[in-house]
Amino acid sequence: MGDYQLQVTIDQDSGFCFGVVYAIDMAEEILAEDGYLYCLGDIVHNDEEVERLKAMGLRIIDHTELAGLHNEKVLIRAHGEAPETYKIALENNITLIDASCPVVLKLQNRIKTSYDNNERILIFGKHGHAEVVGLQGQTNGDALVFQDITELDDAELPGSFTLYSQTTKSMDKFYNVKEQLLSRGYEVKANDTICRQVSNRDKDLPAFVTKFNKVVFVSGKKSSNGKVLYEVCRKHNPDTYFVSSISELDKTMFVPGDKVGIAGATSTPMWLMQQVKAELESY
């Protein structure tokens, strides 16, 4: 009988990065004490984890709701916020529980310094992404955000500028963008601000996924980092499936005796990967 079961292994390097662990620990601590806590935007780009915290009393609000809130505690998640958010909090007597990731804060700082030095700024990042909104806010919205180099084909760019990147972008893509801009004749000062916890995962995943004949990559659909890491998995093991919850698993994906690896994004909780493992082992 044993031979028919799936052999399932979880990648121990996958799961929450320190920025997310920090934000969730902080939220849980306050929830245990106060019974509820407001959080500006999804605390993490993983619906299952958000639901778990909502059940503990987390209340997710947006910027419009923040403007109408007074005398409350509000958590700023790892992605960080624009200066405007801090201004509103001050005016509305809101206590901010700031769980902005230190890597993001450092990047915000560098962008602000560049902006104050009158440098023209380009940000390689996803339009409308929480982190990118916070970064652009450091420049009063003047920075040009692009998620694909083709967007710059018809853009009127200055002869020289400073290039930054959202912290969860692929390093290869960032350096590729830099090379392409240089080859177009621009003077580019490139600041590699990609989180090493993310880029190291790029390096470790290929070794992990090649040990298995199937890989299940667990991540929320909104996770930028999830998209990057899923592509890394798929490149090194074409039999990689992207799932957000156990309901998306299907017995027909596997054959008896398959060796299956489970990996996840920096926003994927370990408990969810364990749930996926248990489900696969029941087949």
N, C-alpha and C positions, 0 to 999 in steps of 0.2 A: 504493500500500500504506500509506503513512504516515498517511493520513487515518483508517484503521481502528483505529490504536493508541489506547490511552487516554493522555491527557495528564495526567501525575500530578505534583503539587507538594506538598512537605512544608511545613507551617507552621513556620518557623524559631524562633518563640517558644514552640513546644510542647516537651515533654520535661522532664527532671529540673529541679526547683527547687534552689536552692543548698543547702538542708538535706539533700536526698537525695544530691547530688553529694558533699558533705562526708563523709557517712556511708560511701558506697561507696568513695571514695578512701581513707579511713582503713582500711576493711576490706581492700582490695586490698593496701595497703602491708604490713599485718601478715601477711596470707596469703602474700605473697611472701617474707617473712622467716621466719615460723614454720611455714608449711605448713598450719596449721589455725587456726580462731578460732571461739569460741562467740558466737552472737548471740541476744539475748533477743527472740523473736518474729521474724516475717518482716522482713528489713531494709528492704523496700519492698513496697508492695501490688501487686506485679507478679510473677506466677509464673515468667515466662520469665527475668527478671533474677535472681530467687532461684535458679533452676536453674543459671544460668551461674556464680554465685558458689559454689554448693554444689560444683560440679565443681572449683573452685579450693581447696576445703577448708573452706568455711563450714559450721558446724554449728548449725542452728536449735534452740533449746531453749525450753521454757516456764518459768513461774515455779516449778512443782513441781520440775522438773529443776534449776533454779538453786539451790534450797534444799539439794539433795544434792551440789552441786559445791564443790570446795575447791581453793585454790591455782592458779586458772586465770585467763586473761584473758577477759572477757566484754564484747561490744560492746552499748552502748545505742543504739538507732537514733534517727532524727530525731524520732519521735513523743514521746520523753521517757518518764520513768518516775515512779512514785509514791515517796515517801520510804522506804517499806518495803523497796524493792529495794536502795537504798543501804545500809540497815541490815543486810540479809542478806549483802551483799557484804563488808561490814566484818567481820562475825562469821565468815565463811567464807574470809577471806583471799583474796578475789577482786579482781583488778585490773580496775576498770571503765574501758573505753575509751568515754568519754561523747561520743557524736555527736548528743546532743539538739539539735534546731534552736534557734537563738537566739530566734526568734519564739515558740516554744513555751515556752522557759525563762522569757522575760519574762512571758508569760501566767501560768505557774505561780506566779511570784513575786507578781504582782498579786493572784491569787486567794488566796494564802497571807496576804498583807497584809490583804486584806478580811476574811478569816476571823479573823485575829488581832484585828481591830477589831470583832469580834462582829457583822459584817454577815451577813444571810441571803443565801445565794448560789444563783442559778439558772444552769445551764449549758445553752445551746442546742447540742446535739451528739448524735452517734449513740451509742445505748446499747452499751456493751461495746467501743467503738472504743479502740484502744491509747492515743491521745492523751487521750481523755476519761477513761479510767481513771487516767492520770497526773494529770490536773487535779483529779479528784474526790479523789484521794489527798492533795492539799494541804489538804483540809478534813476529814480523817479520815472521809471518806465521807458527810459531812453535806450536801454540796451536792445540790440536786435537779437531776437531768439529765432533759431532755425533748428529743425529736427532732421533735415535732409539737405545735403549740399546743393541739390538742384534748386532749392528755394532761393539761393543766392545768385542764380544765373542772371536774373533781370534786376537784381537789387543794386541800388546806387551805393557802393561802398566807398569809404574813404581810402586813401592810398595805404595808410597804416592803421592798424588797430590791435587790440588785445583780445585774444580768444580764451574763453573759459568753457568749462563743461559741467553739466549737471553731474553730481557725484556718482550716480549709478549707471552712467553710460559705459559702453564698451571701450576699453583703452585702444584697441586696434582701430576702431572706427574714428576715435578722436584724432589719433595720429595720421590717419588717412585723410581726414578733413583738413588738417594742418598742411600736409604735403600738397593737397590739391589747391589750397588757397595760395601757397607759396608759388606753385607752378603757374598760377594765373597772374603772377607778378605783384602780389600784395606784400607789404611788409607786415609780417605777423609775429606778435609776441604771444607765444602760446603758454598758458598756465595749466599744467596737468593737475587737476584738482579731483581726480577720480578716487573714490574711496578704495583703499588697499584691501579692505575686507571683502569688497566686491571683486576687485581685479585678481586677488589671490584665488578666489573661488573659480574664476575663469581658468586659472592654471590647474587647480586640483581636480576639477570635474572630469576632464578628459580621461585621466587615469582611473577614476572611479567607474565611469560609465562603460568603459571598454571591457570590464570584467563580467558584464552581464549580456544575456541575449535580448533582454527587454528592459527598458527603463521607464518608470512612471515619474514624471516631474510634477510636483504638487505646488500650485501657486494661485494666488488671486489673479483674476483677469486684469485688474487695474495696476498691477505691479510692473513698473518699468524694468526693474531689476530682474523680475521673473521672466520677462520677454528675452532679455539679454542671455540669461543663464539657460533658458530652454533651448535657444539657438545653439549655444555651446554644446549642450547634451546631444542635440539632434545631429550636429555636424560630426560628432565622434561616435554616435550610435544612432543610425537612422530609425531604429525601432524604439523611439521615445514617444510616449504619450503625455499630453498636457492635461491634467485634471485639477479642478478646484475643490472637489469634494468626492466622497466615496460614491455618491449617486451617479457620478460620471464614469465609474469603472464598469467594465463589461467582461463577463467570462470569456467571450469569444476573442478577446485580445490575446489570450494566452493558451498555451498547450501544456499538458501535464509535464512536470519536470523542468519547466522554464526556470532559469535563474533570473530573478528580477531585482533591479536596483531602484531604490526610491531616493530622490533628491528634491530639494526645494529652494525657494528664494530666500533672501534676507528678511522677507516679511511672512514667511511660512512658519507657523508654530509647530514645534516638535510633536505635540499631541495629535495634530492632524496627520502628520506623516506616520505616526504609530497606528492611527485609526485605519489608514490606507493599508498598512502592513497586515493588520489583523484581518481586514476584509479579504485581502489576497490569499492569506493563509487558510481562509475558510473554504476557498474554492476546491 
